Amino acid sequence: MKFTHFRQIVSQIRSDIRCPHCRGIFSEGGIEVCQANLKHIDFHASCRECGTQVMISAQIRPLVRMPVRQHSSITNRILSPDSVRQIASGIKGFSGRDVRELFNTK
């Protein structure tokens, strides 16, 4: 396992996994490696809030790359100045909070 992958896993544990008892986060110093190989790693983690101890298991799978498809109807399209003006007037007043606002027909 590459060290960068290991660091990404630890970072993801710290950001995504919460203590099942108090919902606290796991500190980096509270995460220990129990076992590791090329495709699997087991951690022991202690919650820094309540001290609950958990086992965390991570599996490493290769990324499957999908072939890139060409969408000729999209890639060969050129926006005219009128199209840009129409888009600009359509998004005028968009608050940026909910994309569904852009598609509401009032």
N, C-alpha and C positions, 0 to 999 in steps of 0.2 A: 504494500500500500504506500502510495506517495504521501509524504509529510503534508503537502498542501491539502490532500483529501482528508487526512486526519484532522487538520485544523478546521476545515469546513464543517466536518461532522460535529466537532466540539462546539463550534460557533452556533450551529443549528440547534444543538441540544440546549444551549443557553438561551436561545431566542424563542424556540418553539415548544419546548417541553416544560411543563409545570409540575410541581410537587402534587401528587394525587391527594395528599392530606390537607395542605394549606394553600395550594396554588402558588407557592413561592417559587423563585427561580433557583437554579443550581449555579453556584459560583464555579469558576474555572478550577480553583483549587480543590473543590469538592467533587471533582470528576476524576476517577481513576480507571485506567485500562486494566481489565481482568484477563482478556484473551483477544488475540488478533491474528488474522491471516490475510491472504490477498482479497478475500471476498466477504469477510465477516469480522466484526469487532464487538466485543462486549465491554460495557462500562459499569462501574459501580459509582453511584452518585449519592451525595448527602445533601439534603435541603439546607440551605444556610439559615432559613427562617425557623423551622421546627425540628430539624435533625432527622427527619424521615429518610430512610435509606432505600434506594431503588436500584434495580438492575435495568440497564438500557442496552438493547441489542440493535446493531445497525448492519444492514447488508449492502454490499456494494455490487451494483450491476452495471455492465457496460451500457453506454448510451447508444441507442439504436438511431442511426441517422436515416431520416426519410428522404427520398429523392425529391429534388426541387422540381416543381411543375411550373411550366410557363403558362401564364394566363394572358394570352395575346389581347383579349378585350380590355384588360387593365393596363398592361405594360406599354401598349402602343397608343394610349390615349393622351391627348394634349389638352390642357385646360385653356380655354379662351379667356381674354380679359373679362368678357361678360359673365362667364361661369364663375370666375373669381369674385366679381362683384355680387353675384347672386348668393354665393356661399357666405360672403362677408355680411350681407344683410340678413341672412338666415341665422347667423350666430350672434348677431348684435343683441346685447342684453343677456347673453348666456352668463350665468353667475359662476359656472365652473364647479358646482357642487354635485349635480346629478346630470349625467349625460342624456338621460331620457328627456330632459327639457328640450334638447335639440330636435327631437322628433315629434313633439307635441304639435298638433295642428289646431291652433286656436281659432 
